[in-house]
């Protein structure tokens, strides 16, 4: 059965012992983990519009509270940055199964299908069978080569 894309995000267990994480408020901890999930869902482009962010976080806090929590996260985690339009995590590609986005796995689905390896092995075996004797040229090419060689010897 095919997996949904953007189903998982890698959350390191070292976060449990990270003093930056434990120095934050409970709201900050919650929002940090929710932002990781949102980054996974939106290709690491989390909107900066507070009403939209509030709806995405599904919290009943004021927009001022959310902006304070975001400020707190940015102070504790320097890899959480922003540009004119988005918040984003630097180095986020490593959270996606430890691979860069340019990996051969499709950008739409980062999960490898379990049966894919078996299918690749079968395809490789078929390719080997096809190319097993591909180094021997067809009979017509052999005759043409012999004729060219005999003509070149006759010219000398």
C-alpha positions in Angstrom: 0.0 0.0 0.0 1.4 3.4 -1.0 2.3 5.8 1.8 1.0 9.3 1.9 3.6 11.9 1.2 4.5 14.2 4.1 3.4 11.6 6.6 6.4 11.7 8.9 8.9 14.2 10.3 12.1 13.2 12.0 12.2 14.3 15.6 15.5 13.6 17.2 15.5 12.1 20.7 18.4 14.4 21.6 15.8 17.1 21.9 14.8 15.5 25.2 18.2 16.5 26.6 18.6 19.8 24.8 18.8 22.7 27.3 17.5 25.1 24.7 14.3 23.2 24.5 13.8 22.9 28.3 14.5 26.6 28.9 11.5 27.5 26.8 8.0 27.8 28.1 5.5 25.0 27.6 3.8 27.0 24.8 7.2 27.4 23.1 7.9 23.7 23.3 4.5 22.9 21.9 4.7 25.4 19.0 8.3 24.3 18.2 7.1 20.7 17.6 4.0 21.9 15.7 6.2 24.1 13.5 8.4 21.0 12.6 5.2 19.2 11.5 4.0 22.3 9.6 7.4 22.6 7.9 7.1 19.0 6.7 3.6 19.6 5.4 4.4 22.9 3.6 7.9 22.1 2.2 9.6 24.1 4.9 7.7 27.3 4.1 5.6 28.2 7.1 3.5 31.4 6.5 4.3 34.5 8.5 0.7 35.7 8.4 -0.4 35.4 12.1 -4.1 34.7 11.4 -3.2 31.9 9.1 -0.5 30.6 11.4 -2.9 30.6 14.3 -5.4 28.5 12.3 -2.6 26.1 11.2 -1.4 25.7 14.8 -5.0 25.2 16.0 -4.6 27.2 19.2 -6.9 29.8 20.8 -4.2 32.2 21.7 -4.0 35.8 20.6 -1.8 36.7 17.7 0.4 38.7 20.1 1.0 35.5 22.1 1.9 33.6 19.0 4.4 36.2 17.9 6.0 36.1 21.4 6.3 32.4 21.2 7.8 32.6 17.7 10.3 35.1 19.0 11.2 32.8 21.9 11.7 29.9 19.5 14.0 32.0 17.3 16.0 33.0 20.3 16.6 29.5 21.4 16.9 27.8 18.0 19.0 29.8 15.6 18.2 27.3 12.8 14.6 28.6 12.8 14.7 31.6 10.5 12.5 33.8 8.4 12.4 35.8 5.2 9.9 38.3 3.9 7.2 35.7 3.4 8.0 32.5 5.4 9.5 31.0 8.5 11.8 28.1 7.7 14.3 25.7 9.3 17.8 25.7 7.9 19.2 22.2 7.3 15.7 20.9 7.2 16.6 18.5 4.3 18.4 16.3 6.8 15.2 15.8 8.7 13.7 14.1 5.6 15.1 10.6 6.0 18.6 12.1 6.2 18.7 12.8 2.5 18.9 15.9 0.4 15.9 17.0 -1.7 17.9 16.2 -4.8 17.8 12.5 -4.0 16.4 10.1 -6.6 13.3 9.6 -4.5 10.5 11.7 -5.8 9.9 15.1 -4.1 6.2 14.2 -3.8 6.9 11.0 -1.8 10.0 10.6 0.3 9.1 7.1 1.4 10.6 4.1 -0.5 8.1 1.4 -1.4 9.0 -1.9 0.2 8.5 -3.8 -3.0 10.6 -1.4 -5.0 13.8 -3.2 -4.3 12.4 -6.5 -5.6 11.2 -4.8 -8.8 14.5 -3.1 -9.4 16.3 -6.5 -9.0 14.0 -8.0 -11.6 14.6 -5.1 -14.0 18.4 -5.4 -13.5 18.2 -9.2 -14.3 16.2 -8.5 -17.4 18.7 -5.8 -18.5 21.6 -8.3 -18.0 19.8 -10.8 -20.2 19.2 -8.3 -22.9 22.7 -7.0 -22.9 24.4 -10.3 -22.3 25.5 -10.7 -25.9 25.2 -7.1 -27.0 28.9 -6.9 -27.6 28.7 -9.1 -30.7 27.7 -7.0 -33.7 25.1 -8.2 -36.2 26.2 -10.3 -39.1 25.7 -7.4 -41.6 28.1 -5.2 -39.6 30.7 -7.9 -39.5 30.5 -8.4 -43.3 30.8 -4.6 -43.8 33.8 -4.4 -41.5 35.5 -7.3 -43.3 34.9 -5.6 -46.6 36.3 -2.3 -45.4 39.4 -4.0 -44.0 40.0 -5.9 -47.2 39.5 -2.7 -49.3 41.9 -0.8 -47.0 44.6 -3.5 -47.5 44.1 -3.5 -51.2 44.6 0.3 -51.4 48.0 0.1 -49.6 
